[in-house]
Amino acid sequence: MMSTPLIAGITDGAWALLWLYVWLLSAIVASYLSERKGYSDRAGLATGLILTFIGPIIWLIVPAKPDSKWKTLGPTGRVQRSIES
């Protein structure tokens, strides 16, 4: 008896692997966001692992600390350079 319906030939094991990747990606994104905003990366890792889909969304809402990388370098970490002519 199958517990998950087959969609486009994907088996139960493939669904489990897909959800594992989603879970790990959520933890990575939440950890990155919390570290950029000046908090501990462990706090982001914990929220990403426990609250899979809403963990990264929570860290997008949490305000950044004044001296954080989010405030000084921006969300992606690239320094904005002025073009001198």
HUQUI-V204113 format. One line per field, one symbol per residue. ss: DSSP state (H for helix, E for strand, L for the rest). phi: phi as a letter, one per 20 degrees, with the letter a starting at -180 (. if undefined). A space follows every 50 residues. Layout:
ss->???
phi->???
This chain:
ss->LLLLLLLLLLLHHHHHHHHHHHHHHHHHHHHHHHHHLLLLHHHHHHHHHH LLLLHHHHHHHLLLLLLLHHHHLLLLLLLLLLLLL
phi->.eecfedlmeefffffffffffffffffffffffffendffffffffffe dgeegfffffeffefgdeffeednfeneffdeeed
